[in-house]
């Protein structure tokens, strides 16, 4: 059983490292392409350049809003998990205290 759990943990971390390894060049390429676009816009100003800059600003605003929404979802999920785990741990701890001391009820003598 422990061998299976160990293999599962190794597999999960190997998968995570591959995901990071694959996603980093993608982000680098996107940043390089964005920089090249901004340099081209700086060299050729005009009405189209203003439209492209406005589009880039809107895209940045959308990304920031999505990031904030994902952060809120993470906090909500963490809070819900804590609301489920804390009462279960409290119940487990109280049962172990009752089993160890032989007393039930409050902790008063």
C-alpha positions in Angstrom: 0.0 0.0 0.0 2.8 2.4 0.9 4.7 1.6 -2.2 1.6 2.5 -4.3 1.2 5.8 -2.4 4.9 6.6 -2.9 4.6 5.9 -6.6 1.5 8.1 -6.9 3.3 11.0 -5.2 6.3 10.7 -7.5 4.0 10.6 -10.5 2.1 13.7 -9.4 5.2 15.7 -8.9 6.7 14.5 -12.1 3.6 15.6 -14.0 3.7 19.0 -12.3 7.3 19.5 -13.3 6.5 18.6 -16.9 3.6 21.1 -16.9 5.8 23.9 -15.7 8.6 22.9 -18.1 6.2 23.1 -21.0 4.4 26.3 -20.0 7.5 28.5 -19.3 8.6 28.7 -23.0 5.0 29.5 -24.0 5.0 32.5 -21.7 8.4 33.6 -22.8 7.3 33.5 -26.5 4.2 35.5 -25.7 6.3 38.1 -23.9 8.7 38.3 -26.9 5.9 38.7 -29.4 4.3 41.4 -27.3 7.6 43.3 -27.1 8.1 43.0 -30.8 4.6 44.3 -31.4 5.1 47.3 -29.1 8.4 48.1 -30.8 6.7 48.0 -34.2 4.0 50.3 -32.9 6.6 52.7 -31.5 8.3 52.9 -34.9 5.1 53.3 -36.9 2.7 55.5 -34.9 -0.7 56.2 -36.3 -4.4 55.5 -35.9 -3.9 51.8 -36.2 -1.3 51.9 -33.5 -3.7 53.6 -31.2 -6.3 50.9 -31.9 -3.8 48.1 -31.2 -2.6 49.8 -27.9 -6.3 50.1 -26.8 -6.8 46.4 -27.6 -3.7 45.5 -25.5 -4.9 47.6 -22.6 -8.3 45.9 -22.7 -6.6 42.5 -22.9 -4.5 43.4 -19.8 -7.6 44.5 -18.0 -9.3 41.2 -18.8 -6.3 39.2 -17.6 -6.2 41.2 -14.4 -9.9 40.6 -13.8 -9.6 36.9 -14.5 -6.6 36.7 -12.1 -8.6 38.5 -9.4 -11.6 36.2 -10.0 -9.4 33.1 -9.7 -7.8 34.4 -6.5 -11.3 34.9 -5.0 -12.3 31.4 -6.0 -9.2 30.1 -4.4 -10.0 31.9 -1.1 -13.6 30.7 -1.2 -12.6 27.1 -1.8 -10.0 27.3 0.9 -12.6 28.7 3.4 -15.1 25.9 2.5 -12.4 23.3 2.9 -11.5 24.7 6.3 -15.1 24.8 7.4 -15.4 21.1 6.6 -12.0 20.0 8.1 -12.0 21.9 11.4 -15.2 20.4 12.8 -14.1 17.0 11.8 -10.7 17.5 13.5 -12.4 18.9 16.6 -14.6 15.8 16.8 -11.7 13.4 16.3 -9.6 15.2 18.9 -12.5 15.2 21.4 -13.0 11.5 20.9 -9.4 10.8 21.4 -9.3 12.9 24.6 -12.4 11.0 25.9 -10.8 7.7 25.1 -7.5 8.6 26.7 -8.9 10.1 29.9 -12.1 8.1 30.2 -14.1 11.3 30.9 -16.8 12.7 28.8 -18.2 16.2 28.9 -16.2 19.4 29.6 -12.6 19.6 30.5 -13.4 20.9 34.0 -12.5 18.7 37.0 
